[in-house]
């Protein structure tokens, strides 16, 4: 700030509460969290946040456990746990870590939240103001480092600014396109005394005002385009989930009105029920044959809360060449970023969908049923290719089969699924059939191995009586395995379902297909004994290698009221298919029966892509 | 967008729109004057691979605590649209104005130009500076420092004329902008 930090506030800024409560900066943090409705925060103490931890302790003594602090084992775990908590509840996740390494360790989770639009508020301690810039012990330029990976961030230099900044941070994190907001608080500011202001008493200092209602004229135009469509498709994403359960409801209503098929990105799974006949399965690199061909051949594409990510579009210059495109997104910069669209509507997915339904009804629009019948016949032809078919075996558990059985045995339970990143994640997306939003937590944009277990911890805290399963790989799970200790400490019965094929499967698959079967560093050497590892942590270990025992052991896992590691030994060299090879278009998908030719399908240009 | 899948190159990240010409564009931003705000803007350009041709920044309203940043960049029209959208997303940015695409936009720049020469070159330098309405703000027996303001193109022309006459050094402020008419940004 250019103004002196000791400058008195303009008198008009205080909408004087009955008795201005003066407290320390640390107490302000705690009071603001309570006033923001926070009940759980994830963190790890350290020198520069000790005053806040002290204030938490005292608050707990005075008011009981109204603020539950979850002690993680690594700050990355705190951030992912907050993501899991946020994504399964719609409420912001809150993280509290110390300066320097505390902050830098949290960064992977912060970037993950930015990429996947997860509301999160991160509090970091900082060295005292007078030491900033002196390379003090555990000093890092946290606001500098996180400027590029937060929606907004603050360095608080005056305790009097704290109430406003904290309330602003929650507002920014949870509105518009949600994302992480970081507040860096020097230790002396945590000790300094200042007047507290409640959320309704502060005046925000910024001009932030996200647009949530879509433009009426464009909505009407979009509705008419959809009504005229002969081959429409809805392509939905995480924005529908973020817009709340009512948005998923509106999507279902509008899809039924229009008779259009629905596909979704990885992040959007669950917004539209997989059991609905209009559901095409996931779109993109490992999406279904029918979803990708529908995207390629459609004449009107309705993108709702998705962002034409490269995993979805494949080769951009051959992406859905014949379609008119409608794009609904709360982030104006997403529109026309990767793909140019015909109608861009800036607004909240739920609000725009409701307005679309209203416009459809007000104009008395009707879908072209005859054309739709032809379109559905074509889609049924694609479906008949059975792109997810795999060859079961009596001697080895196929990973697809493991997920299919996991789904079959948990679908009638109140289940939440998280994942790590890799083949298991794609198989989970393909074979676990989500019917409701907020049930699926995965690292989509950043693709963070190590996300799933801490995320499951966050989900289980928010839903203590539900069944929370982290579908994992044996490589990914080792990236944040330490959070099993957190699960044990808080009695969180999370289930870690490891598809153990002894390989970093997706890396191995790409090396097989693109790098002449030269398996560089992708074999998981020296794996721990996962059953013993579970026991060492005080959890339960189950191992299964026989397909005949799979169901019984999954049920045993479900019925164990404690954290479980399920070491599911699966076929080692299974590839994740179908697949749009790098550099190819949606209608150039490789199906399982064509797998022998896969290496020859990808050309030199495709080999250079990720 | 090409619809012929037979055409190369086949990159999933092929964002190049070869049919589009790159243009210079000037954006005027009204930002909250807070620590790091310039980094937010410059960092956005660096992270997304946009060029910065020139940049000026100063506090313009002490009471409202706002600064004005004028940033000149280069890109195809859809890139410029994206830059504007990305800038508008930054919480500390209150307004973004595309000066170049505004017919009422005015752009000015100031330059200090040091020229060393004697004899006929010295006379010619002074004559040219007079035509360009540049001011002499320092002089020695063998050099001048000129101060010149104008549209960036005028300064370019002046510098090119000075080059053969003994141009030693050039310092430019970067572009400033404002809109014609009675209303503010």
Interface residues (C-beta under 8 A of the other chain):
Chain A: X1 X2 X3 X143 X144 X147 X148 X151 X152 X155 X172 X205 X206 X207 X208 X310 X313 X314 X315 X316 X317 X318 X319 X321 X322 X331 X332 X333 X335 X336 X337 X338 X340 X582 X583 X584 X585 X588 X603 X605 X606 X608 X609
Chain B: X1 X2 X3 X5 X7 X8 X9 X10 X11 X12 X13 X14 X15 X32 X33 X34 X35 X36 X39 X40 X43 X47 X59 X65 X78 X81 X82 X85 X86 X88 X89 X91 X92 X94 X95
